[in-house]
Amino acid sequence: MAFEGLSDKLSAAFKKLRSKGKLSEADVKEAMREVRLALLEADVNYKVAKDFVKSVTERAIGSDVLTSLTPAQQVIKIVNDELTTLMGAENSRINFSSKIPTIIMMCGLQGSGKTTHSAKLAKFFKKQGKRPLLVACDVYRPAAIDQLKVVGEKVGAPVFEMGQIDPVTIAKKAISHAKDYGHDIVILDTAGRLHIDEQLMGELKNIKSELKPNEILLVIDSMTGQDAVNVAKSFDEALGIDGVILTKLDGDTRGGAALSVRAVTGKPIKFVGMGEKLEDLEPFYPDRMASRILGMGDVLTLIDKAQEQLDLGKSEKMAQKLKENSFDLDDLLEQMKQIRKMGPLSQVLSMLPGVKGAIKDEEAEQGEAQLRQIETIINSMTKAERAKPAIVNPSRKRRIAAGSGTKVEDVNRLLRQFEQMQKMMKQFSGMGKKGKRMRGMMSGMGGGSPFGL
């Protein structure tokens, strides 16, 4: 996960502050030196890191902070506020046109993920009830048009293409097509290069001049660190971008680009790519990202993911089954599938306050492996066995273990944990309103039980 190294180093610096109780000006300055080093190691722009630390220090050494009852917490709050301001203070939304269609021009260097993120953006808008049209304006890169068609089909968005002719002509024809067929958003996938050159910028300027797009979004790869910031600066100076889509923020990146882009270019990060799947695109919320960096979790994004991925009807059905004590292994399997839709377990856990640092990556991986093992065991059972686990005798256990590539003791553990969960549900069923609230919480978050779900 991005920012992991930065997050760990900041946590260590703040731990020292908390251990001191009362703080002196020297204590704050020492902590800020560590913060500055942590930012530089995370590949944050040197001037940005310097200005950030200066701003935090000036606020933190005020008498109202140093003489407060919880000075360390006050310093952390200041860092959180400044991080949020550094990344843009608030979520920047797409500027929709008052006239249909809204034109979004995607640009970026070759290999930045521009075509894939054009499709991700189309999927994002489709979820909002929009009718996006993808337009193949990259007429140079081999198979670029075919790639857009493939990802467009996967997200259910039509692709307009006219082969390898003038991109401006293609874009103009696409706008007419969108008006005729009721597409309210047009996403132009323009050509990229391996480096910024006059030919690339000239073509993009021509498209901008002729089409007058409502949004020009630059797609940059966060893995390239400060190079990504330099690319953003060059594109903005030559073309005038409206915002940035930062890709691969789920990977092992130091995160410096996310902390530097706004300060260097003055342009906001509007979306972030958080995985390889076409649904792995999130609006960028600076305050939520600051909370993640400081290990405070990101409950709001977790709730958004749950609302988007979890089936409300199924959750209500599960809540009723829990109430009636008729929850079986098929239901457990369904709940596990619902949870896994929200992303890797480590990513979900990182959004919970207080979990950062408490659960190591290896433990999260073990949890993922345990979930996969439980799914495999349940899938190796017959329908009757899933409905009534009590009928699973020793010979059935051996067959299930052999079919799932596990041991009999693994099957026993699953059955024992499920039995414990059923007993717990029986206890809740006799607790009136309190029991009802507990069942609702458990069904909404996927069953919460001895399985650790």
N, C-alpha and C positions, 0 to 999 in steps of 0.2 A: 504493500500500500504506500502511496506517495506520502511524503512528510514523515515517514516512520523514524528515520534517523534524527530529523529535526525535533520531532515530538519527544523522543527519548532524552535528547540533550537538554531541551527546555525543562522537562520534568525533573531532571537531575539538578538543574540550576535552582529551580523553585523549591525543591526539597531542602536544599541548604538554607534557603531563606526561612522556610517554615520552622526549621529546627532552632532558629535563633531567638524566636519570640519577639523581643524588641529589635528594631532595625536602626542602623546608623546610615549616614550618607555613604560611608565607605562600603558597607554591606551591599547596598543597592548598586553602586558603581561596579563592584566585583561581579555581581550577578549579571549586570548588563554587558560586561566584557565577555562572559560566557555565552550570553544570548547572541552577541555580535558574531562570535566565532561560529556558533551553531548555524546562524543564517548564512554566513559565507561558505561553510561546508555544504550547506544545502543548495549552493549555487545561486544564491540571491545576488542580484546586482550590487556591486561594492557601494555605490553611492546610496542606493536604496537602504541597504543594511545600516550604513552610517547614520543616515537621517532618521531611520526608525528608532535606533538605540538612543539617539540624542533626544528625540521627542519623548520617549518613554522615561528616560532618566530625568528630564526636566519636570515631568508630572509626578514622578515617584518620590523625588527628594523634597517635595513640599511638606510643610509641617503637619498638614491635615492627614497625610498618609503615615509618616513616621511616628506620629503620636497616637495613631488610632489603636484600637484594641486588637485588630487583626491586620497588621501592616503587610504581611506576606500576601494575604488574600487580596488586599487592595492593589498591590503591585501586579499580581496576576490579572486582576480585572483591567488594569490600565493596558497591559500587554494585549489582552483580548480585544479591547476597544481599538487599539492602534493597529492590530493585525486586520481587523474588520475594515477600518478606514483605508488601510494600505491596499486592500483587494477590491475596494469600491464601495464600501458602506452598505449598499443594498443591491438586491437582485435587479439586473438590467434586462428588460423584456424586449421582444422583437417589436419594431415599429410597424404596425400594420397600416396599410394604405386605406384611405377612405373610399377609394375606388378599386373595384376588383379588376385584375388580381394584384396581390402583394408580390413584388419581385424581390427575391433573395439571391444575391450573387455570391457564390462560394469561390474562394480563391485560396491559393497556398502552393507550396513547393511540391514537386513530385515525391510521392511516398509519405506524405503527411497524413494520409487517410481522408482526403477531401471527398472522393467518390463515395466511400463507405459512410462518411458522416453526412453526406447529402441525403442518403437513404435513411439514416438514423433520424435526421431532422424531419423527413417526410413522415416517418412512422410516428414521431412525437406529435406532429400536427394532426395526423389521422385520428389519434386517440382523443383529440379535442374536437372532433367532428368536422375538421377541415377536409378539403379535397385538393391535395397537393399534386403538382405535375413536375416530374423530374425532366430536365432538359440536357441532352448530351452535347455540350459545347467544347469538350476536349477532343479535338479532331486529329491530334498528333500522336499521342501515346498509343502503342499497339494494344488492341483489345479493350481500350478505355470505354468505348460505347457498349461493348458486350458486357463488361463488368457492371456498368450502370444498369443495364437491362436485368441482369441476374439479381442484383441487390434490390432493384425496384420491384421485381416480381415477388421477392421474399417479403417485402413490407406492404405489398398490395397497392403500390403507387405506379401509375402509368408512366412510361418514358417516351418523350418526344425526341426523335432523331432524324437527321437528313443526310447521314453519311459524313464524309470528310470534305465538306464545303466551308465557306466563310462562316465563322462562329457568330458574327453579328447578324447575318441573314437567318441563321438557325434560331437565334434568340428572338428575333422579330416575329418570325413565323410561329414560334412557340407561344408568344403572347396572344396572337390572333386565335390560335387553336384553343388556348385556355379560356378565352372569352366565349368562344363558340360552344365549348363543351362544359362550361360551368366550373372550371378549376379556380379556386380562390387564392391559391398560393402557387407561384412558379419558382422552382429552385434550379438555378443555372449552375451546372457542374463545369466550370471553366478549366482550361488547360493549366498544367503546372510545368515547371522546369526543375532540373537538378540544382539550379542556382538562379538568383535574380538577374535578369538581363533586360536590355532595352526592348527586345522583341516581345517578351512576355508582358512587360508593363504596357507597351504600346497597344497590344491586343486588348488587355483588360480595360485600359482607358477608353478604347473605342466602344467596347460593350457598355461601359458606364455612361459614356456620352450619349449613345443612341437609345439605351433602354431606361436610363435614370432609375436604377434599382432603389427600392426602399431601404434595403439593408445590404451592406457588403460585409460578409463574415469571413475572416481569415482563419483557416484551419492550421494549427501548429502542433507539433509533436513535443509533449512535455519532456520526453526522454532526452531531448537535445539541450536541455538546460538553458544557459545564457544565449546560445545560438538561436533558440526559439524567440527570445526577446529581441535579438538583433534583427531577425527576419520580420517580426511584427513592426518594428520601428521603420524598416526599409519600405515595407508594403504601405504603411500608413503615410509616410512622407511622399511616396510616389503616386498612390492611388486614393488615399483617404478612406480608411476602413471605419466601420461602425462598431465592430465588436470582434471578439475572438472565440473560437471553439478550441479548447485545449484537450488534446487526445491523450490516451494512455495514462490517465491520472490514477488508475488502479494498479499500475505496474511498480516496479522497483525504481522509482524516480525520486530524485531529491526534492522536487517540488519548487525549486527556485523560480521557474518560469511563472507559476501561478502567483507568486508573491511579488514579482517584478514587473509583469506586463502592464498593469494599470499605471504604476508609478512612472514607468519609462515612456509609454505611449499616450497615456491619458485616456485610453480606450478600454472599455470593460470586457471582462470574460463573461460571455452570455451562456455558454454551455460547456460541460466537461464530459469527455468520453470516459466511462468507468468500467469498460470491459469490451470483449470482442463481439458479443451478441448485438444484434441490430436494435434491441430495446435498451441497451446500456448507454443511454444518453440522459444526463440530468441538467436541469437549469442550475446555474452557479449562484449559490447564496454565500456571500463573503462571511456573514456572521456564523453560519453553520460550519463553514470550512475552518474558521478561526477556532471554533469549539473543538473540532476534531483534532487540530494541530496541538491544542493544549490538553488533550486527553479528557475533555469534558463530554465526549459523545456527541451525537447528532440525532436526537430523538425525533425532531420534526421530519427529517428526511426518511427516517425509519418508518414513521407513520405514513408518509406519502407512498413509500414502496409497498407497505402493507395494504393500503387502500387501492393501489393500482394492481397489485398482483394477486391478493387474496380474494377469493370468490365469496361475497357477502352471503349469498344464498346457501352455499355449502357450509359456511361458518355457523349460520343460524341452525341449519339442519344438525350439525355436530353438537351444538349447544343443547338442542332438544334430546339428542341421543344420550348425552352425558347426564341430563336430567332424569331420563328414563332408565339409566344404567344399562343401555343396550349398545354401548360403544364397543365395536369389535376390532379385530386386527385389520380388516379392510379399511375401516374408518381411520385407524392410525396411519396406515400407508398413504391414504389420501391427504391427511394433514401434513405428513412429512413432505409430500410432493409440493403442497402449497407453500410451505416454508422455503423449500429449495428454489422456488421461483424467484424469491427475493434476492438471490445471489449467494456467493460463497459464505459459509458460516462465519469465517474470520471477518468478512466485510460487514455482515449483519451485527456481530458482536462488538465491532469497533465503534458502532453508533450508540452503544449503550453507555451511559455515564458510569465512570468508575471501573469499567471493564478493561480499558486500555492499560496494559502493563500487568493486570491481574491474571490475564490469560495469555500465555505465550503462543507463538505461531504454531509450535509443534503440538500444543494441546488442542488448538483449533483444528489442525489437520487430523488429529486423532478423532476429534468429534465428527468431522466429515466422514472419516473412514467407518466410524461406528454407525452413522446414519445409513451409509451405503450397505453395510453388512446387514442391518435390520431389514432394509428393503429387500435384499436378496433372499434372506430367510423367509420373510412373509410371502414373497413371490414363489417360493418353492413349496408352499402349502396348498392344499386343495381348498376349494371354496368352503366346504364344511368345516375344515380345520380352522380357517380364519374366523368363521362365525362362532365356533365353539372350541376355543383352545383347550378346554378340559378333556377333549377326546384324544388329544395327542399323547399316545402311549409310547413306551420305549422304542418299539419297532418303527413307528411313524417318525419319531425323533431322528432315528438313524437315517431313514430315507430322506428327510428334510435336510439334514446336515450334509449328506452326500450330494443332494441336488443343488445346494447353495455353496458348496465348496467350503463349508465351515465345520466346526466340531460340535458334537452333541452338547457339550457344556455351553457353547454359544447359544444354541437353541433353548437350553434350559434357562439361561440367564434372561433371554427375551421373554419367555413365558412367565418367569418369576416376576420380572419388572412390570409386565402387563397386569398380572394378578394384583400387585401392590397398587397399581394405578386404579384398578377397578374398586378396590377396597376404599381408597381415598375418595373416589367419586361417590360411593355409598354414604360416606361420612358427610360429604358436602350436601347430599340430597336431603339430609335431615337437619340442615342448619338454616332453613328459611331463606330470608333475603340475602344474608351474608353468603350462604352457600350458592345462591343464584349468581351473585356478583362474581364469585370465584370461578364458577363454571363458565360464565361469559368471558372472563379474562382468558381462561385456559383455551377455550375453543377459538377465540379471536386471534391468539398468538400461536395456535397450532397444537394445543393439547397440553402444554407445560406439565411435565410429569417426571417420574424417576428416570426417563430417557434423556432428560436434560434439554428437551425441546421447548 
